[in-house]
């Protein structure tokens, strides 16, 4: 197994706590697919569309900050895999921008199809290899960082921002401040649990 070369954590004794990144991503993928199915069934639900956009934007930002770098460092051919996923994520963010403007059935279908491709690619190519190649303690540490990154991530698509560390770890939280301010002013719902 390969270590991810993460900065050391302060000693707390006992086992590393939290959820591993594979479980976090898998659960979020399931939730994102459910949200897309709900939006397909009710394309007029503006709040639901806003939640789909926000949840996906946060998820993709966290993947760019923590999942793809882990893949690059530990998976054979990881650089190529991560680059391909980043390119597909950029296109998904462009499609999310279209969803912000129009909830047409075609746009919703494009978003749903892109999310399914994203979920399938991660489930088939990335996540199983991480489980095999990375110690569980490192997967948990990445999972903890992933969940923290989501809370500081943009709630709107920004395909023009940097997608690789270190710049995305600087730019995404700064952009997120503006997004969250806009969300607060407009009363926009950004979490599925608030629907």
VOGULUM-745993 format. One line per 2 residues: number of its first residue (from 1); their letters; for each residue x negated, y, z negated of N, C-alpha, C. Coordinates in steps of 0.1 Angstrom, whole numbers, plus 5000, padded with zeros to 4 digits. Each point is the difference from the previous one (the first is absolute). Layout:
NUM = a = X/Y/Z/X/Y/Z/X/Y/Z ~ ...
//
This chain:
1 = xx = 4992/4988/5000/5008/5012/5000/4991/5012/5000 ~ 5006/5011/5006/4992/5012/5001/5006/5011/4991
3 = xx = 4991/5007/4993/5005/5011/4992/5002/5012/5008 ~ 5009/5009/4996/5004/5012/5007/4990/5012/4997
5 = xx = 4991/4998/4991/4991/5011/4996/5008/5012/4996 ~ 5009/4999/4991/5008/5011/4995/4992/5006/4988
7 = xx = 5003/5013/4997/4993/5006/4989/5004/4992/4987 ~ 4991/4999/4990/5004/4992/4988/5011/5007/4993
9 = xx = 5008/4991/4993/5010/5005/4991/4995/5000/4986 ~ 5005/5009/4992/4995/5000/4986/5004/4987/4993
11 = xx = 4991/4995/4991/5003/4987/4994/5012/5001/4991 ~ 5009/4991/5001/5012/5000/4992/5002/4987/4994
13 = xx = 4992/4990/5003/5001/4987/4995/5012/4992/5006 ~ 4998/4987/5001/5011/4992/5005/5000/5001/5015
15 = xx = 5012/4996/5006/5001/4999/5014/5004/5013/5006 ~ 4997/5001/5013/5005/5012/5008/5015/4999/5001
17 = xx = 5007/5011/4997/5014/5000/5001/5005/5008/5011 ~ 5012/4997/5004/5007/5006/5012/5004/4990/5010
19 = xx = 5005/5005/5011/5004/4991/5011/4989/5000/5011 ~ 4998/4988/5006/4990/5000/5010/5006/5007/5013
21 = xx = 4991/5005/5008/5004/5008/5012/5008/4992/5010 ~ 4997/4987/5001/5008/4992/5009/5014/4999/4996
23 = xx = 5003/4998/4987/5013/5000/4995/5007/5013/5001 ~ 4993/5011/4998/5006/5013/5001/5004/5003/5014
25 = xx = 4991/4997/5010/5003/5003/5014/5011/4991/5005 ~ 5000/4987/4996/5010/4991/5004/5014/5004/4995
27 = xx = 5001/5004/4988/5013/5005/4994/5004/5012/5008 ~ 4991/5010/5002/5004/5012/5007/5005/4997/5014
29 = xx = 4993/4991/5007/5004/4996/5013/5014/4995/5000 ~ 5004/4992/4991/5013/4995/4999/5010/5011/4998
31 = xx = 4997/5009/4991/5009/5012/4997/5001/5009/5013 ~ 4989/5002/5007/5000/5008/5012/5009/4994/5011
33 = xx = 4999/4987/5001/5009/4993/5010/5014/5001/4996 ~ 5003/4999/4987/5014/5002/4996/5005/5014/5002
35 = xx = 4992/5010/4998/5004/5014/5002/5003/5002/5015 ~ 4991/4994/5009/5002/5002/5014/5013/4993/5005
37 = xx = 5003/4988/4994/5013/4994/5003/5012/5008/4996 ~ 4999/5006/4988/5011/5009/4995/5001/5012/5009
39 = xx = 4989/5006/5005/5001/5012/5009/5006/4996/5013 ~ 4996/4988/5005/5006/4995/5013/5015/4999/4999
41 = xx = 5004/4995/4988/5015/4998/4998/5007/5014/4998 ~ 4993/5010/4995/5006/5013/4997/4991/5011/5004
43 = xx = 4999/5002/5013/4991/5010/5005/5003/5015/4996 ~ 5012/5002/4996/5004/5014/4996/4996/5003/4986
45 = xx = 4995/4991/4992/4996/5002/4986/4987/5008/5000 ~ 5001/5013/4999/4989/5009/5000/4990/4997/4988
47 = xx = 5006/4998/4988/4992/4997/4988/4992/4987/5002 ~ 5006/4990/5006/4993/4988/5002/4989/5002/5010
49 = xx = 5002/5007/5010/4990/5003/5010/4988/5007/4993 ~ 5003/5009/4992/4989/5007/4992/4992/4991/4991
51 = xx = 5007/4991/4994/4994/4990/4992/4991/4991/5008 ~ 5005/4995/5011/4992/4992/5009/4987/5007/5004
53 = xx = 5001/5012/5004/4989/5008/5004/4990/5002/4988 ~ 5005/5003/4989/4991/5003/4988/4993/4987/4995
55 = xx = 5008/4989/4999/4994/4987/4996/4990/4995/5009 ~ 5002/5001/5013/4991/4996/5010/4987/5009/5000
57 = xx = 5002/5013/4999/4989/5009/5000/4991/4997/4988 ~ 5005/4998/4988/4992/4997/4989/4993/4987/5001
59 = xx = 5007/4990/5005/4995/4986/5002/4988/5000/5009 ~ 5002/5007/5012/4989/5000/5010/4988/5008/4995
61 = xx = 5002/5010/4992/4989/5008/4994/4992/4991/4991 ~ 5007/4993/4991/4993/4991/4991/4992/4989/5007
63 = xx = 5006/4994/5010/4993/4990/5008/4987/5006/5006 ~ 5001/5012/5006/4989/5006/5006/4989/5003/4989
65 = xx = 5004/5003/4988/4990/5004/4990/4993/4987/4994 ~ 5008/4989/4998/4995/4989/4992/5000/4986/5007
67 = xx = 5011/4997/5007/5001/4987/5006/4990/4998/5012 ~ 5000/5010/5009/4992/4998/5012/4985/5001/4996
69 = xx = 4996/5009/4991/4985/4999/4996/4997/4987/4994 ~ 5009/4994/4992/4997/4986/4995/4999/4990/5011
71 = xx = 5008/5001/5010/4999/4991/5012/4987/5002/5007 ~ 4996/5012/5002/4988/5003/5007/4988/4994/4993
73 = xx = 5000/5001/4987/4988/4995/4992/5000/4985/4998 ~ 5011/4993/5001/5000/4986/4996/5004/4990/5010
75 = xx = 5008/5004/5010/5005/4991/5010/4991/4999/5012 ~ 4997/4988/5005/4992/4999/5012/5008/5007/5011
77 = xx = 4994/5009/5008/5007/5008/5010/5009/5010/4994 ~ 4998/5004/4988/5008/5009/4993/5000/5014/5005
79 = xx = 4989/5004/5005/4999/5014/5006/5010/5001/5012 ~ 5000/4990/5008/5009/5000/5012/5015/4999/4996
81 = xx = 5003/4991/4990/5013/4998/4995/5005/5013/4994 ~ 4992/5007/4992/5004/5012/4993/5003/5011/5011
83 = xx = 4991/5001/5010/5001/5010/5010/5013/4998/5008 ~ 5004/4988/5003/5012/4997/5007/5012/5003/4992
85 = xx = 5000/4997/4987/5011/5004/4991/5001/5015/4999 ~ 4989/5007/4999/5001/5014/4999/5006/5007/5012
87 = xx = 4996/4994/5012/5006/5006/5012/5015/4997/5001 ~ 5004/4988/4995/5015/4998/5000/5007/5008/4990
89 = xx = 4993/5003/4988/5006/5008/4990/5002/5014/5005 ~ 4990/5005/5007/5001/5014/5006/5012/5001/5009
91 = xx = 5002/4990/5008/5012/5000/5009/5013/4999/4992 ~ 5000/4992/4989/5012/4999/4992/5003/5014/4993
93 = xx = 4989/5007/4996/5002/5014/4995/5006/5009/5010 ~ 4996/4999/5013/5006/5008/5010/5015/4997/5002
95 = xx = 5003/4987/4999/5014/4996/5001/5008/5005/4989 ~ 4994/5000/4988/5007/5005/4988/5003/5015/5002
97 = xx = 4991/5007/5006/5002/5015/5003/5012/5001/5009 ~ 5002/4991/5010/5012/5000/5008/5012/4997/4992
99 = xx = 4999/4991/4990/5012/4997/4992/5004/5013/4991 ~ 4990/5008/4997/5003/5012/4992/5009/5009/5009
101 = xx = 4998/5000/5013/5007/5009/5009/5014/4994/5004 ~ 5000/4987/5002/5012/4993/5006/5002/4986/4994
103 = xx = 5011/4998/4995/5004/4986/4995/5007/4993/5011 ~ 4996/5001/5013/5006/4993/5010/4998/4985/4999
105 = xx = 5009/4992/5005/4998/4985/4999/4987/4996/5006 ~ 4996/5006/5011/4987/4997/5006/4988/5003/4991
107 = xx = 5000/5011/4994/4989/5004/4991/5000/4990/4988 ~ 5012/4997/4994/5000/4991/4989/4995/4986/5004
109 = xx = 5004/4996/5011/4995/4987/5005/4985/5000/5002 ~ 4995/5011/5005/4985/5001/5002/4993/5000/4986
111 = xx = 5005/5006/4990/4994/5000/4987/5001/4986/4994 ~ 5012/4994/5001/5002/4986/4995/4991/4990/5006
113 = xx = 4999/5001/5013/4991/4991/5008/4985/5002/4996 ~ 4996/5013/4998/4986/5002/4996/4997/4995/4986
115 = xx = 5010/5002/4991/4998/4995/4986/4999/4985/5001 ~ 5008/4993/5007/5000/4985/5001/4986/4996/5006
117 = xx = 4995/5007/5010/4987/4997/5005/4989/5002/4989 ~ 5001/5010/4993/4991/5004/4989/5000/4989/4990
119 = xx = 5012/4996/4995/5001/4990/4990/4995/4986/5005 ~ 5003/4997/5012/4995/4987/5005/4985/5000/5002
121 = xx = 4994/5011/5005/4986/5000/5001/4993/4999/4987 ~ 5004/5007/4990/4994/4999/4986/5002/4986/4995
123 = xx = 5012/4994/5001/5003/4987/4994/4992/4989/5007 ~ 4997/5002/5013/4993/4989/5007/4985/5002/5001
125 = xx = 4995/5012/5000/4986/5002/5003/4992/5006/4988 ~ 5007/5008/4992/4992/5006/4989/5001/4994/4986
127 = xx = 5013/4999/4996/5002/4996/4986/4995/4986/4996 ~ 5003/4990/5009/4995/4987/4996/4984/4999/4999
129 = xx = 4994/5007/5009/4985/5000/5000/4995/5007/4987 ~ 5006/5011/4996/4996/5006/4988/5001/4991/4988
131 = xx = 5011/4993/4999/5003/4990/4989/4988/4990/5000 ~ 4996/4995/5011/4989/4990/5001/4987/5006/4997
133 = xx = 4997/5012/5003/4986/5006/5000/4997/5008/4988 ~ 5010/5005/4993/4998/5010/4990/5004/4995/4986
135 = xx = 4992/5002/4990/5004/4995/4987/5012/5007/4995 ~ 5008/4993/4992/5013/5005/4996/4998/5013/4992
137 = xx = 4990/5001/4992/4998/5012/4992/4998/5012/5009 ~ 4993/4999/5011/4999/5011/5010/5013/5003/5007
139 = xx = 5008/4989/5003/5013/5003/5006/5009/5008/4991 ~ 4999/4997/4987/5008/5007/4990/4996/5014/4999
141 = xx = 4987/5002/5000/4994/5014/4999/5005/5008/5012 ~ 4999/4994/5012/5005/5007/5012/5015/5002/5000
143 = xx = 5007/4991/4994/5015/5002/4999/5003/5011/4991 ~ 4992/5002/4989/5002/5011/4991/4997/5013/5007
145 = xx = 4990/5001/5007/4996/5012/5008/5010/5003/5011 ~ 5005/4989/5006/5010/5002/5011/5013/5007/4994
147 = xx = 5005/4994/4989/5012/5006/4994/4998/5015/4996 ~ 4988/5003/4994/4997/5013/4996/4999/5009/5012
149 = xx = 4994/4996/5011/4999/5008/5012/5014/5003/5006 ~ 5009/4991/4999/5013/5002/5006/5007/5012/4993
151 = xx = 4998/5001/4987/5006/5011/4992/4994/5014/5004 ~ 4988/5000/5006/4994/5012/5004/5000/5001/5015
153 = xx = 5008/4993/5007/5000/4999/5015/5011/5009/5005 ~ 4998/5004/5013/5010/5008/5007/5013/4993/5001
155 = xx = 5011/5007/5000/5013/4994/5002/5006/5003/5014 ~ 4992/5005/5008/5003/5003/5014/4989/4995/5009
157 = xx = 5003/4997/5012/4989/4995/5009/4991/5011/5005 ~ 4987/4997/4999/4990/5010/5005/4989/4992/5008
159 = xx = 5004/4996/5012/4991/4992/5008/4986/5007/5004 ~ 4999/5013/4998/4988/5007/5003/4990/5001/4989
161 = xx = 5004/4995/4988/4991/5001/4989/4990/4989/5000 ~ 4988/5001/4993/4990/4989/5000/5006/4987/4995
163 = xx = 4996/4989/5006/5005/4987/4996/4990/4991/4994 ~ 4988/5005/4997/4990/4991/4994/4993/5008/4989
165 = xx = 4996/4992/4989/4992/5007/4989/4987/5006/5005 ~ 4996/5010/4994/5005/5006/4988/5010/5011/5003
167 = xx = 5001/5005/5013/5009/5011/5002/5014/4998/4998 ~ 5006/4988/5002/5014/4998/4998/5003/5001/4985
169 = xx = 4990/4996/4991/5002/5000/4986/5000/5015/4995 ~ 4995/5009/5008/5000/5014/4996/5012/5007/5006
171 = xx = 5003/4998/5013/5010/5007/5008/5014/4995/4996 ~ 5002/4987/4999/5014/4995/4997/5006/5006/4987
173 = xx = 4993/5000/4989/5006/5006/4988/5003/5015/5002 ~ 4991/5007/5007/5003/5014/5002/5012/5002/5009
175 = xx = 5001/4992/5010/5012/5001/5009/5013/4996/4992 ~ 4998/4990/4991/5011/4996/4992/5006/5010/4991
177 = xx = 4992/5009/4995/5004/5011/4992/5011/5009/5007 ~ 4996/5003/5013/5009/5008/5008/5013/4992/5003
179 = xx = 4998/4987/5004/5012/4992/5002/5009/4999/4988 ~ 4995/4998/4989/5008/4998/4988/5007/5014/4996
181 = xx = 4993/5011/5002/5006/5013/4998/5012/5001/5010 ~ 4998/4997/5012/5011/5001/5010/5012/4990/4996
183 = xx = 4996/4989/4995/5011/4990/4995/5007/5006/4989 ~ 4993/5006/4990/5007/5006/4988/5009/5011/5004
185 = xx = 4996/5009/5009/5007/5012/5005/5013/4995/5007 ~ 4998/4990/5009/5012/4995/5008/5008/4990/4993
187 = xx = 4996/4995/4989/5007/4989/4993/5000/4987/5007 ~ 4990/4998/5008/4998/4987/5008/4997/4988/4991
189 = xx = 5008/4990/5002/4997/4987/4993/4989/4993/5006 ~ 4990/4995/4992/4988/4994/5006/4997/4986/4995
191 = xx = 5008/4995/4991/4998/4986/4994/5013/4992/5002 ~ 4998/4988/5004/5012/4991/5002/5008/4998/4987
193 = xx = 4993/5000/4989/5008/4998/4987/5009/5012/4997 ~ 4998/5011/5007/5009/5012/4998/5012/5001/5009
195 = x = 5001/4990/5009/5011/5000/5010/5013/4997/4993
//
